[in-house]
Amino acid sequence: MSTAGLERAFREEWTTVVAALARRLGDLQAAEDAAAEAFAAAARAWARDGVPPNPGGWLTVTAWRKAVDQLRRDRPVAIDPHVLAEVTRGTSEEDEEMAAGRLVDDRLGLVFACCHPALALEVRVAMTLRYVAGLTTREIAAAFLLPEPTLAQRLVRAKRKIREAGIRFDVPDPDSVTERLRGVRAVVYLVFNEGYAATGGDQLVRTELCNEAIWLGRLLHRLMAADAETAGLLALMLLHHSRAAARQDGTGRPVPLADQDRSLWDQALIAEGTGVLDAAMARRAPGPYQLQAAIIAVHTQAASFEDTDWLQIAALYGELARWDPSPVIEINRAVAVGMADGPRAGLAILEPVLTSGMLAAYAPLHAAHAGLLERAGEPEQAAAAWARAAEATGNEALRDELRRRRDESSGL
């Protein structure tokens, strides 16, 4: 079997195998170890015999047998006693169930465990990318500009906390699933946002993180097909990412929306995102992600920047502010209103956010302020706002562009 075949199986089956074992063992580290042994066995066996008809079933059965063998060899410390009962009964019944493909899909339980609110947010992100998306520790560390040992230690501590706190690899009960799912969506969108507008480094866009977030979004949408907001999240990411090729020029410099070459926008992603959004909205269970996706959909439908329906976008931001009020939404609403009703109207909305000081170190606030001031005919104040935006960002490519805008407003 080719290396590509094994990599494809790893990508497609890793979560399923780890999830199935984690629920049965109650120990993510033991599940990970057994899965690693199963994939190593697959590399040998499939090269000799070919890929089996059901690679996932083969891997899950093999991993379970490896785990059982390890449990029989070792003293069963911190292992769910129910697992030991299963081991003493033998594994033929379990193997038959796995091989027949009748296992309940445990991936959703793994997602909820990795995104458990008892874990710090940055740990939830790392755990989700490692165990749900199947990225390596090295890949995750590189994506977030962290030393690999630092990231590895976070994962080790998180797995220990999950085990010691008795966090189960199950879907939460109906009374808490809504709130927990909200947290899962937040983790996925955080991954996407770090890819869409990197907070550090010298790249504006980290495509690999955007792709991983979209992969996670598609998985979550498959697992929670009836949830409109999960669909809204997926649509939002697809529509945002459709513009990726036009957001930078050949040197990596950011290209504002008004100057983007719309022929570079990915029409396949736009069609997919619009379709997912339409299906979500048909459920008549609106929410913030659907509203944000609807805003981006209006942008993608415009043939040019000048043709954009800013009145509709401003109205959607007004609705979004009622659903999910926050200073960040007010910033975006100010820009939209400024385009629809004139820059002074936008500045009036932005003023309370500026005077509150809550987002003084938030570069998009100052960039929005600068853009509105420019359009209002106040270049000196705009230059000062562009300078504040440049000082607030940690992204080198964006900082250079903001300084260019500062100089342009100053007439330099």
C-alpha positions in Angstrom: 0.0 0.0 0.0 1.3 3.5 -0.8 2.2 6.0 1.8 -0.6 8.2 0.5 -3.1 5.4 1.2 -2.0 5.1 4.8 -2.0 8.8 5.2 -5.5 9.0 3.8 -6.7 6.3 6.2 -5.0 8.0 9.1 -6.8 11.3 8.2 -10.1 9.7 7.7 -10.1 7.1 10.5 -7.9 8.5 13.3 -10.7 10.3 15.1 -13.0 7.3 14.8 -10.4 4.8 16.2 -9.3 7.1 19.1 -12.9 8.0 20.0 -14.0 4.4 20.1 -11.2 3.4 22.3 -11.3 6.5 24.5 -14.9 5.8 25.4 -14.2 2.2 26.2 -11.0 2.7 28.1 -11.8 6.1 29.7 -8.2 7.1 29.1 -7.1 9.2 26.1 -3.5 8.3 26.4 -4.1 4.6 26.3 -6.4 5.1 23.3 -3.8 7.1 21.5 -1.1 4.5 22.2 -3.3 1.6 20.9 -4.3 3.6 17.8 -0.6 4.3 17.1 0.2 0.6 17.3 -2.8 -0.2 15.0 -1.6 2.2 12.4 1.9 0.8 12.6 0.5 -2.7 12.1 -1.6 -1.4 9.2 1.5 -0.1 7.5 3.0 -3.6 7.5 -0.1 -5.6 6.8 -1.6 -3.5 4.1 1.7 -3.3 2.2 1.6 -7.1 2.1 -2.1 -7.8 1.7 -3.6 -4.6 0.4 -6.1 -2.2 2.0 -9.0 -4.1 3.5 -12.6 -3.3 2.4 -13.3 -1.5 5.8 -10.1 0.2 6.8 -11.8 1.9 9.8 -13.1 -1.4 11.2 -9.8 -3.1 10.7 -8.0 -0.3 12.5 -10.5 -0.2 15.4 -10.5 -3.9 15.9 -6.7 -4.0 15.8 -6.4 -1.1 18.2 -8.8 -2.6 20.6 -6.9 -5.9 20.7 -3.7 -3.9 21.3 -5.3 -2.1 24.2 -6.7 -5.3 25.7 -3.2 -6.9 25.5 -1.7 -3.9 27.2 -4.4 -4.0 30.0 -3.7 -7.7 30.6 0.1 -7.0 30.9 -0.1 -3.9 33.0 -1.5 -3.2 36.4 -4.8 -1.4 35.6 -4.2 2.0 37.1 -6.8 4.7 36.5 -8.7 2.5 34.0 -12.5 2.3 34.1 -13.4 -0.9 36.0 -16.1 -1.6 33.4 -13.3 -2.0 30.8 -11.7 -4.7 33.0 -15.0 -6.6 33.1 -15.1 -6.5 29.3 -11.6 -7.8 29.1 -12.3 -10.8 31.4 -15.2 -11.7 29.2 -12.9 -11.8 26.2 -13.1 -9.6 23.1 -14.7 -11.8 20.5 -18.1 -10.1 20.9 -16.6 -6.7 20.9 -14.4 -7.5 17.8 -17.4 -8.9 15.9 -19.4 -5.7 16.7 -16.5 -3.5 15.5 -15.9 -5.6 12.4 -19.5 -5.5 11.5 -19.4 -1.7 11.6 -22.3 -1.5 14.1 -20.4 0.8 16.5 -22.0 4.0 17.6 -20.0 6.9 16.2 -18.1 8.1 19.2 -16.4 11.0 17.5 -18.9 13.5 18.8 -18.1 12.3 22.4 -14.4 12.9 21.7 -15.1 16.4 20.4 -17.0 17.3 23.5 -14.3 15.9 25.7 -11.5 17.8 23.9 -13.6 21.0 24.2 -14.6 20.5 27.8 -15.0 23.8 29.7 -12.8 22.5 32.5 -9.8 22.9 30.1 -8.3 26.3 29.2 -9.3 27.6 25.8 -5.9 27.3 24.2 -5.7 23.7 25.5 -9.2 23.0 24.0 -7.9 24.2 20.6 -4.8 22.1 20.8 -6.7 19.0 21.9 -9.2 19.4 19.2 -6.6 19.7 16.5 -4.6 16.8 17.8 -7.3 14.2 18.5 -10.2 15.3 16.3 -8.4 16.6 13.3 -5.4 14.2 13.7 -2.7 16.8 13.4 0.7 16.0 14.9 2.1 17.9 17.9 4.7 19.4 15.6 2.1 20.7 13.1 0.0 22.3 15.8 3.0 24.0 17.4 4.2 25.4 14.1 0.7 26.7 13.3 0.5 28.6 16.5 4.2 29.6 16.6 4.9 27.7 19.8 7.9 25.5 20.8 7.0 21.9 20.3 7.9 20.8 23.8 5.6 23.5 25.2 2.7 22.3 23.2 3.5 18.6 24.0 3.4 19.4 27.7 0.0 21.1 27.4 -1.4 18.0 25.8 0.1 15.7 28.4 -1.4 17.9 31.2 -4.8 18.0 29.5 -5.0 14.3 29.1 -4.1 13.8 32.7 -6.8 16.3 33.8 -9.4 14.6 31.6 -8.5 11.3 33.3 -8.3 12.6 36.9 -11.5 14.7 36.6 -13.4 11.7 35.2 -14.4 13.6 32.1 -16.4 11.2 30.0 -16.1 10.7 26.2 -19.9 10.9 25.8 -22.3 13.4 24.3 -23.6 15.6 27.1 -27.2 15.1 28.4 -29.9 17.2 26.7 -29.9 19.8 29.5 -26.3 20.8 28.9 -25.7 19.9 25.2 -26.7 23.3 23.9 -24.2 25.2 26.0 -21.5 22.6 25.4 -22.0 22.7 21.7 -21.7 26.5 21.8 -18.3 26.0 23.3 -17.3 23.5 20.6 -18.3 25.9 17.8 -16.3 28.6 19.5 -13.1 26.5 19.5 -13.5 25.6 15.8 -14.1 29.3 14.9 -11.1 30.3 17.0 -8.9 28.0 14.9 -10.4 29.5 11.7 -9.8 33.0 12.8 -6.2 32.4 13.6 -5.8 31.2 10.1 -7.9 33.9 8.5 -6.1 36.8 10.2 -3.0 35.5 12.0 -2.3 37.4 15.2 1.5 37.0 14.9 4.2 36.1 12.5 4.8 37.5 9.0 1.9 35.9 7.2 -1.5 37.5 7.0 -3.3 34.2 6.2 -2.4 30.7 7.4 -4.2 28.6 4.9 -3.5 25.3 6.7 -5.4 26.5 9.8 -8.3 27.7 7.7 -8.4 24.3 6.0 -8.3 22.4 9.3 -11.1 24.5 10.8 -13.2 23.9 7.7 -12.5 20.1 8.0 -13.6 20.3 11.6 -16.7 22.3 10.7 -17.7 19.7 8.1 -17.2 16.9 10.6 -19.2 18.7 13.2 -21.9 19.4 10.7 -22.1 15.8 9.7 -22.4 14.7 13.3 -24.9 17.5 14.2 -26.8 17.7 10.9 -30.0 19.1 12.5 -28.2 22.0 14.3 -28.7 25.2 12.3 -26.0 27.2 14.0 -23.4 24.4 13.4 -24.4 24.7 9.7 -24.1 28.5 10.0 -20.6 28.2 11.3 -19.5 26.0 8.4 -21.2 28.3 5.9 -19.4 31.3 7.5 -16.0 29.7 7.2 -16.5 28.5 3.7 -17.7 31.9 2.5 -14.9 33.7 4.3 -12.3 31.4 2.9 -13.6 31.7 -0.6 -11.8 35.1 -0.8 -8.4 33.8 0.4 -6.6 34.0 -3.0 -7.6 37.7 -3.4 -6.7 38.9 0.1 -3.0 39.2 -0.6 -0.9 40.4 -3.5 2.1 38.6 -4.9 4.3 40.0 -2.2 2.0 38.9 0.6 0.7 42.4 1.2 -2.9 42.6 2.4 -5.4 43.7 -0.3 -8.5 45.6 1.0 -11.9 44.2 0.1 -12.5 47.2 -2.2 -9.4 46.4 -4.2 -9.7 42.6 -4.4 -9.9 40.9 -7.8 -13.2 39.1 -7.5 -12.4 36.7 -10.3 -10.0 35.0 -7.8 -12.8 34.3 -5.4 -13.5 30.5 -5.2 -16.9 30.0 -6.7 -17.1 26.3 -5.6 -16.6 27.4 -1.9 -19.2 30.2 -2.4 -21.7 27.7 -3.8 -21.1 25.2 -1.0 -21.3 27.9 1.7 -24.4 29.4 0.2 -26.1 26.0 0.0 -25.3 25.1 3.6 -26.5 28.5 4.7 -29.8 28.3 2.8 -30.5 24.8 4.3 -29.7 26.2 7.8 -31.9 29.2 7.5 -34.8 27.0 6.2 -34.8 25.4 9.7 -36.0 28.8 11.1 -33.7 28.6 14.1 -31.6 31.8 13.5 -28.4 32.6 15.4 -25.2 34.6 15.3 -23.2 32.3 13.0 -26.0 32.2 10.4 -26.3 36.0 10.6 -22.6 36.4 10.1 -22.6 34.0 7.2 -25.6 35.9 5.6 -23.5 39.1 5.8 -20.6 37.5 4.0 -23.0 36.0 1.4 -24.2 39.5 0.5 -20.5 40.4 -0.1 -19.9 37.4 -2.3 -23.1 38.1 -4.4 -21.9 41.6 -5.3 -20.2 41.9 -8.7 -18.0 44.7 -7.4 -17.4 46.6 -4.3 -19.5 49.5 -5.5 -22.5 47.1 -6.1 -22.4 45.8 -2.5 -25.8 46.1 -0.8 -24.5 48.0 2.3 -28.1 48.7 3.5 -28.7 45.0 3.8 -25.4 44.4 5.5 -26.0 47.2 8.0 -29.4 45.8 8.7 -27.9 42.3 9.3 -25.3 43.7 11.6 -28.1 45.5 13.5 -29.8 42.1 14.0 -26.5 40.5 14.9 -26.0 43.1 17.6 -29.3 42.2 19.1 -28.5 38.5 19.1 -24.9 38.8 20.3 -24.0 42.3 21.5 -20.3 43.0 21.7 -17.9 45.8 21.0 -16.4 43.8 18.1 -19.8 43.6 16.4 -20.3 47.3 17.0 -17.1 48.0 15.1 -18.2 46.0 12.1 -21.7 47.6 12.3 -20.1 51.0 12.3 -18.2 50.3 9.1 -21.3 49.0 7.4 -23.5 51.9 8.5 -20.7 54.2 7.4 -20.9 52.7 3.9 -24.7 52.8 3.9 -25.5 56.1 5.5 -22.2 58.0 5.3 -19.0 58.1 7.4 -20.4 60.4 10.1 -23.1 57.9 10.9 -20.5 55.2 11.3 -18.3 57.4 13.5 -21.2 58.0 15.8 -21.6 54.2 16.3 -17.9 53.8 16.8 -17.5 56.6 19.3 -18.8 54.7 22.4 -16.4 51.8 21.7 -13.5 54.2 21.4 -14.3 56.1 24.6 -14.8 53.0 26.6 -11.2 52.0 26.2 -12.2 48.3 26.3 -10.5 47.5 23.0 -7.6 50.0 23.0 -5.2 47.3 21.9 -7.4 45.9 19.2 -6.0 46.8 15.8 -9.3 46.4 13.8 -11.0 49.1 16.0 -8.4 51.7 15.0 -8.3 50.6 11.4 -12.1 51.0 11.2 -11.8 54.4 12.8 -9.1 55.4 10.4 -11.1 54.3 7.4 -14.2 56.3 8.5 -12.1 59.4 9.3 -10.5 59.3 5.8 -13.9 59.1 4.1 -15.1 62.0 6.4 -12.3 64.2 5.1 -10.1 64.2 8.2 -6.7 62.9 7.0 -4.6 64.0 10.0 -6.8 62.2 12.5 -7.0 59.2 10.1 -3.2 59.0 10.0 -3.1 58.9 13.8 -5.7 56.2 13.9 -3.7 54.1 11.3 -0.6 54.5 13.5 -2.5 53.2 16.5 -3.7 50.3 14.5 -0.1 49.5 13.4 1.1 49.6 16.9 -1.7 47.3 18.1 -1.1 44.4 15.6 1.4 41.6 16.1 1.2 40.5 12.5 4.2 41.9 10.5 2.5 41.9 7.1 -0.5 43.7 8.4 1.6 46.2 10.3 3.5 47.1 7.1 0.2 47.7 5.3 -1.2 49.8 8.2 1.9 52.0 8.2 1.6 52.4 4.4 -2.0 53.6 5.0 -0.7 56.0 7.7 1.8 57.5 5.4 -0.7 57.8 2.6 -3.1 59.7 4.9 -0.2 61.9 6.0 0.7 62.7 2.4 4.2 61.2 2.8 
